[in-house]
Every structure is written in structure tokens, then in C-alpha cells.
């Protein structure tokens, strides 16, 4: 039996000797690799922090000493040693462990995290709350160098420095943010500056000098400047010292004795402290070390019920179609520029970056800046395309309204991962964009039903003299042929896709990729229930085709809307408001995501559970028509 099998809490970890920790680290890495290559998940980021995680839990006493993880995709080792070892094989599976930290899952997950740059703000709030309640405990925030590119992180550092409270920030630097200063001198210097003797001397000297009102403050200031100057020569910490943080590091994040000594010393320090730890992303798995971006997140090796996927087709994803279409447009128009927030690969813009490096901008995890930066470019006649996941664009909502739409600037927002995304769960589902975008005046909002429409919509956005948003899903497209030269669409024009020869019983109005299930549902209804449905591809959530929808609503008297978005404030509710304004008397049912956060699981299973597959749409249609079907529970 290995060491890990006896670890059910951080207390069990602290019963081990320090010499046993490297062996435990190897076991943890092996378990992470075994499970994540099977289930899918964030592999390289979690492999890089194993020793750091052990050192933190060995020195600090979670949850009395709360450890706040940024993003949460680096917290797999944390999960393994905080009572979830027996359930780790269920991670990212329906009903299993979340792929991120989650407060309801475990007492050691003190703050839920799926988006980056939040840990320092949350940790400072927790520290201040403990202070106000008179509770003991040191609060630790662990943030990656990528997360440190977000403005929220620096807002929190600034506030923490001004409050001068006890707070420990661990900067997990794996080579994306701060230059390499790891070495014997740096480690020695960091140990000396964090040692109990050094800081006891510094505290006593401060107490002594404050007893001399005339010269004490001057001498204290000179002493502080001397320490900062010395640090600036040997470390990259002058930035953090300027924010009133005591800077410690860089420290080798895989050297357990050094980590333990540093953490023990830091635990004794007063005020805000930043510990700079250098790690190797993907540590312990050679392919992940060589290509950390590729192995940051991996897909399951057995995606469907434990069997290898039989889908050998080369169908492009919506992301790839968007990327290719944007490059084609940029070849002909030098004004087109592309912007992303630390996701050049995820959004497909790495292809644009290779072809047009001078017109590509990766702003880091700074969605707010990305949007306002695009607004500035648009002011100078550029045609900026901002490609950001739907869930992350939520972070820039004020900038979308105030800096782009209020000024009517021609910025195109490409919202990848709209709708249900699957195993990453509620922090990553694009469930709200139709709701939060369609209420903004002057913003055109489009949703393609297939890749051909996506290509045409991107072309259309270049012709609009104002802001445009295009939302499209994760995963493979339909495989249809793409137009070589897509024609711009007429703004606000839907299309009637299915018009039965028999008298129609209802109209199904779908938005985006819900068209496929809607058409399948219409076929089911005709075959088994003798219900005839018109099917409309709305294409535009705003402005919607009021003329066509009104005519069909009057013709059938029944309308069923289908959207992969929150029902509240979504396409269907806005369609209902439009019909009410036009005094159209029709029965209306909205299908979409109910007033809840959707859990993690396979996208297909989640859609089925929400009634957004063909069977679910057919059931809703039968109910709307006042019929009863003996086959309502049969799948499509």
C-alpha cells in the first residue's frame, strides 16, 4: 500500500516525515495522470503544483488557515489530500467531483473558482472577515502567473497593501509572467529574508527606532529602502514591494525542503507577503512538460461509456470555421484585427496570429481591457474582432455597454463556447449571453445554426457600422459545405426552414444550433403524433424578424421557442414581449435553461435533461397542442 492510500485529510499528511513527501508527490502525480487521461481535465496545471500543494498543507492547517486557489484547475492534488481520494476517479463525471474548487463539495474548498484572477480578492475578504470576528488563522491565496495578468489581481494587491493586513499570496510562476531568477543565491536570499531571526531583528529594530520621535522615522525609512534596494538587485520583487508586500523568492517550487522552510518562515511574518514560486507546468509527464499549452486541458480517452469514440470524421469545429473565415476576411481587409484574452488556441486565433502577427493581440486574462482596447481601435477606423468564451465575456459587461455600444463602435464580439459546454460545468457554460446582450441598445446579436451561417455572419459583421455579437457552440459543426464567398445577410431576417403542406399546428422558433434538434422533433411529431410544425431558424436574436414570427404566430396560434440559453431574459421571453406588444393572441412556451446553474456532465446528457434534444422538444410541442403521446418518453 502506498502513502497516498492513508491520506484522508491534511492532518494525515502532517503525520508523515518530511523525507516521505517526495515519494507521496510521485504517487499523487501518478494518480492525477491515471484519472485525468481517462476522464479529461486540467492536466499540466495540476501536475506543476504537487510539491507546492504538499508544502502548503504540511505547514498551514486548513481549513483554519484557508487556502484559496485561483481558477481551481491547479487544485487536483489539493482534492486528493483533503478527503476526496476515494472519489477522485469521479472527477468531471456526472454526479462526481467538480473539476474546480467548490464550496459545497468540501470544507477545504473555502472559495469556488472557475474564472481566473479572483483568489487575492477573495482571500483578502476572508482574512478581513476572520479579523473582524477575532478568529485565528493565516489566509493563503495561490495564483498562477497567467491569473496575475488580470486587472482584478492587481486591484486586490493594491487594496491588500493599503490595508496592511496579514495575507500570504503565493505566485505560482511557470514561465509566463516573471523572468527566471531561480538559483542558489535567490533561494539563499529568500530564506534569509524570511527567517525568524531576520524578522525578529527587523521587528525589534523598528520598535527601538519608534522610541526616538525625531530621528526614528527617518532611520526606519532608510532601513526599508536598503532592504528594498537589495531585493531589487537579486530578485524581481520590486513591483510587489512597491505595493507594500514583502517579497519572497523566487523559490524552486519542486524543492520540498526549501518550500517547507520558506512557508514556515513566511507563516511568522506580519502584513502582506508575496512568495514567488517557480514551477514547471506538466512536471513529471514529459509530453506535458514539452507542450504545456497542449496538455493544459485534455479530452477524455474514453468519451462515451468507456468505449473509444468511433467518430473518425474530419468535420471541422465551429472554432476552426470561425478562425479560417476570419483569416480569409483579413486577407482582403487590412483593417481587421483580432483580440483575445489569453486564449489564442482555444478561440482558434493562433492561426490569425501566425498569418498576421502585427494585427493580433493577446491581452492576457484581462477581458475588460480587451473590450475597451477594441473600442479604441475602432475609433481609428480598424475593424476589431474580440474572440472570448461566452462565460468569460461576462467579466467585461460594463465595457461592452459603456465603451462600445453606447458609442456605437463597430466591434465584433465572437462568443465561442456559447450554450452547454459539458464537463467544465457551471463556471464555463455559456448560459447567459443572449440574456445579457440582447438588452443592450444598438447591439446586433446573431447565432448561426450551422458553420455556413457562421461564416456568413462573420462576413455580415464587417458590413455593420456598429457593434455585433455572434455566439456559437463548442465542438464539431454539422459538416455541410461552406460557401467560398459568403454573402452578407439582411440584418434581422429569419428563414422558414420547414413548412409542411398540411395545416400547421404550431411554429417552432429555434435560435442557433437548436435548429437541428427542432427539425428532428418536427419529423417525430409528424410521424408519430400527426402534429405538423413549422420550423424557423431565427438567426438574429436582435433584431428579431418580427414580421415573419408575427405572421406564423397568427397562423398557428401556438409558438414554441427553443434556445440553449437561460429562459430568463432570453430569446423566447423577448419574443413573447414582442408578440404582446403587437397584440398577437397565441399560446407561447419557451424551452431553454431554467432558473438554475447547470452542473457538469456530457453536453448531450445535459441537453437531454433540459429538454433541449429532439425528444424534449417533441414532448413540449405535444403538450402545447393539448395532445397526449404514448411515445413521449422514447428517445429520438
Buried (B, 14 or more C-beta within 10 A) or exposed (E): EEBBEEBBBBEBBEEBEEEEBBEBBBBBBBBBBEBBBBBBBBBBBBBBBBBBBBBBBBBBBBBEBBBBBBBBBBBBBBBBBBBBBEBBBBBBBEEBBBBBBBEEBBEBBBBBBBBBBBBBBBBBBBBBEBBEEEEEBBBBBBBBBBBBBBBBBBEBBEBBBEBEBBBBBBBBBBEBBBEEBBEEEBBEBBBEBBBEEBBEEBEEEBEEBEEEEEEBEEBBEEBEEEBBEEBBEBBBBEBBBEBBBBBBBBBBBBBBEBBBBBBBBBBEBEBBBBBBBBBBBBBBBEEBBEEBBBBBBBEBEEBEEEEEEEEEEEBBBBBBBBBBBBBBBBEEEEBBBBBBBBBBBBBBBBBBBEBBEEBBBBBBBBBBBBBBBBBEBBEEEBBBBBBBBBBBBBBBBEBBBEBBBBBBBBBBBBBBBBBBBBBBBBBBBBBBBBBBBBEBEEBBBBBBBBBBBBBBBBBBBBEBEBBBBBBBBBBBBBEEEBEEEBEEBEBBBBBBBBEBEEEBBBBBBBBBBBBBBBBBBBBBBBEBBEBBBBBBBBBBBBBBBBEBBBBBBBBBBBBBBBBBBBBBBBBBBBBBEBBEEEEBEBBBBBBBBEEEEBBBBBBEEBBBBBBBBBBBBBBBBBBBBEBEBEBBEEEB
